[in-house]
């Protein structure tokens, strides 16, 4: 898995940013995700129909706890709901560990 550190990143409005509020270790590590649409929609009707949907692709990231505006992009998970189901926290645990190391850097 490749990690990219960006000093400044525009993540858009708050509707797109979603923290993992469970389990507690993910919330404590400030792990967030954004749903990605990896399919390019060509027509306006297709774009409009797709506007309010979530996708099965996550961009997982964290913002540094002590250095606001400093982000770590930890990965793209696809298919996200299959690889990160609510009853299996293995991948989310990995992201939380990476985020904790980032916060201490």
C-alpha positions in Angstrom: 0.0 0.0 0.0 1.3 3.4 -0.9 1.0 6.5 1.2 1.1 10.1 0.1 1.6 12.9 2.5 0.2 16.3 1.4 1.0 19.4 3.3 -2.2 21.2 2.0 -5.2 19.4 0.7 -8.6 20.8 -0.2 -11.1 18.2 0.8 -14.2 20.2 -0.1 -17.2 20.8 2.0 -18.0 19.0 5.1 -20.6 16.7 3.5 -17.8 14.8 1.8 -15.8 14.2 4.9 -16.9 11.3 7.0 -15.1 10.3 10.2 -15.2 6.6 11.2 -17.2 6.9 14.5 -16.8 3.3 15.3 -14.8 1.5 16.6 -13.4 3.9 19.1 -9.8 3.4 18.1 -10.6 4.7 14.6 -12.3 7.8 15.9 -9.5 8.4 18.4 -6.9 8.1 15.6 -8.9 10.7 13.6 -9.4 8.3 10.6 -11.8 9.7 7.9 -13.1 8.6 4.6 -14.6 10.1 1.5 -16.8 8.1 -0.9 -15.3 8.2 -4.4 -17.1 7.9 -7.7 -14.6 6.0 -9.9 -17.0 5.9 -12.8 -16.9 8.9 -15.0 -20.5 10.0 -15.8 -20.7 11.7 -19.2 -24.2 13.1 -19.4 -25.8 15.7 -17.2 -28.6 13.3 -16.3 -26.2 10.6 -15.2 -24.3 13.2 -13.1 -27.5 14.5 -11.5 -28.7 10.9 -10.7 -25.4 10.1 -9.2 -25.1 13.3 -7.0 -26.7 12.0 -3.8 -25.4 8.4 -3.9 -22.6 7.0 -1.9 -20.2 4.7 -3.6 -18.4 1.5 -2.8 -15.0 3.2 -2.9 -13.3 5.0 0.0 -10.4 7.4 0.1 -9.1 6.9 3.6 -7.1 9.8 5.2 -6.3 11.6 8.4 -5.6 15.2 9.3 -2.6 15.6 11.6 -3.9 16.2 15.2 -1.4 18.9 16.1 -0.6 20.4 12.7 -3.8 21.5 11.1 -3.9 21.4 7.3 -1.4 18.5 7.2 -3.0 15.3 5.8 -2.0 11.8 5.2 -3.7 9.9 2.4 -3.6 6.3 3.5 -5.3 4.5 0.6 -8.2 3.8 -1.7 -10.3 0.9 -0.6 -12.4 -0.8 -3.3 -14.8 -2.5 -2.9 -15.0 -0.7 0.5 -18.1 -2.3 2.0 -16.8 -5.8 1.3 -13.2 -5.1 2.5 -14.3 -3.0 5.6 -17.5 -4.6 6.9 -18.8 -3.5 10.3 -18.0 -6.9 11.8 -14.3 -7.0 10.7 -12.0 -4.2 11.8 -8.7 -5.5 10.6 -8.2 -3.0 7.8 -9.5 -0.1 9.8 -7.2 -1.1 12.7 -4.3 -0.9 10.2 -5.3 2.6 9.1 -5.7 3.7 12.7 -2.1 2.5 13.5 -0.7 4.3 10.5 -2.6 7.5 11.5 -1.3 7.3 15.1 2.3 7.1 13.7 1.6 10.1 11.5 0.3 12.1 14.5 3.4 11.3 16.5 5.7 12.5 13.6 
